[in-house]
């Protein structure tokens, strides 16, 4: 899992509408009057819908924060289905020396492939963009200088995220929810 660090996201990501959460939990698809849905929440809601459908298709109960799990639930099976198994197929070494890895099998990878259209490309771009501040700190450079060095990755991040937002919006408007992760 990639942790986003403060100040490392490209510009234009302010505001927090609950519309996507509403869409996911209550089935509504419109943002409250006068507010646009927060793109992060829309993508998160679509990712959850896709991963839940994938887990359900595999006969597993999707995990919910704070929710009671049915007895006999095999958390290891759910984790393996959600995040993938075996050696990670994607890997990127950061200038800080940290190595970030991810799987291409599993429900989360399938959801990312469906939404972003390029899971390996999204992995690379998001890992770099989410770690701009740590790179600046590690290399003793100004964040603007580090951003300038990573223009291509930031452009990829913006392009792939725009694709994901479009896909997520369409997905959340579908009724009924998809039964799995159809090919991109």
N, C-alpha and C positions, 0 to 999 in steps of 0.2 A: 504494500500500500504506500502511496506517495503522500507525504505530508507537505501541505502548502505552508510556506513561511510568509510572514507579514512583509508586505512591500515587494513581493516577488511577482505579482501578477501584472500583466499588461494593463494599461489604462482602460477606463470605461467600465468598471465592475462595481458600481456602487448601488445602493438601494437594496431593500430586502422585502419583497412581497411574498405573501404566503400562498399565492395562487397555485403554484405547482404542487405544494403540499396538499392543498385543498383538492386539486385535481386527482392526486394519487389516492388520498384517503376517503374523499367523499364523492368522487366521480364527477365533480364539476370541472369545466375546462376554461372558464373565463376568469380573468383577474378582477379583483375588486374595482369598482368604478373609479376611473381616474388614475389607476396604477397599472403599469406594465408588469408582467410576470418577470421575476428575477431569473435571468438566463441560467445561473448556477442551479437554482431550484428546479427549473424545468428539466434540465439535463439529469439532475439527480433523481427526479421522479421517474423519468423514462428509464434510466438505468435500473432503478429498483423494480419497475414493472417487468422489464426484460429478464432480470436475474430471478425474480420470483417465478415467472412463467417457466424458465429453464429448470429451476429446482423442482417445481411442481411436476413438470414433465418427467423428471427423473425419480418421482415418487418420494421426494423429500419435502419437509416443511420449511419454508423460508424463515430465517431468523428475524426476530423483531426485538428491538431494544426494549428491555423492561418487560416484555411479554413472557408469560409462562410457556414453556416448551412442553409438548406432549411427552408423557413418560415413554421411555425407551428410545428417545430421539438420539441418534448417533451423530454427535457434533462433529466428529472427525470426518464422517461421510459428507456432511453438509459443507464443511470447510473445503474438503477436497473437490467437491463438485463446484463450489463457488469460485475458488481461487486457482484450481488446477493442481496437478501433481507432478512428481518427478523433478528433474532438473529444470530450472527456469530457462526458457528459450530466449528471452530478451534480457539484455544486460547493458548497463551504461556506467562507466566510471566517471565520476565528477572530478572537477579540478581540486576539490577538497580531499580527494582520496576515497570518498565513500563510493560504494558500488550499489547501484539500485538494480533489482532484478524483478521480472514479472513473467508470468506464464501466458501462453497463447491458447491453452486449453482451459476449460472451465467456463462457467456461466458469466462471470464478470468480463472475461476476454471476449466472449461472443457478443455481449452487450456493447462493449466498446467498439468492436468491429462493425456492428450494425449501425451504431450512432455516428461514429467518426469516419467510417468507411476505410480506415487504415489504422488498425490497432498498433502495429509496430511504429508507424510514423507518429501516432498520438503519444505513445510511450516515450519516444525520444524527445519530442517537442515539449511535452508536459514536464518531464524530469528536468530538462534544462531550464525552462521558464520558472518552474517552482523552486529552483535553487539558485536564482540569480543573486539574491542577497547573500547567501552563504559564500558564493564564489567571490563576490566583492569583498566581503570580510576576510576571507582566506587569502586573497591575492593583494589585499590592501589597496584596492582600486575603488573609485567612485562607482556607485550603482549605474549612473548614466553611461560611464565608460564600458562597463560590463554589458549593459543592454545593447550598446552600439556594436560590440563584438559578436552579439548573438541575434542580430537583426533577422537572419534567415530562420532561426528556430522560433523567434517571436512571430514572424509572418506565418510559418507553418502552424503554430499554435492557434493563431487567430483564424486561419482558413479552416482548419479541422474543427475548431470549436463552433464556428458559424455553421458548418455542415451538421455537426451534432445537434445544434439548437434547432435547425430546420427539421431534421429527422425526429428529434424528441417531440417537437410541437405536433407533427403529424401523428406520431405514435400515440400521444396522449389524447388526441382527438378521436382515435379509433374506438368504435364500440362494437362488440365487446373487446376487452383487452386481447392482445395476441396470445396465441397458445405456445409461443416459444420465440426463438430468434431466427426469423426467416433470413435467407441469404441477403447480403447487402446489394 
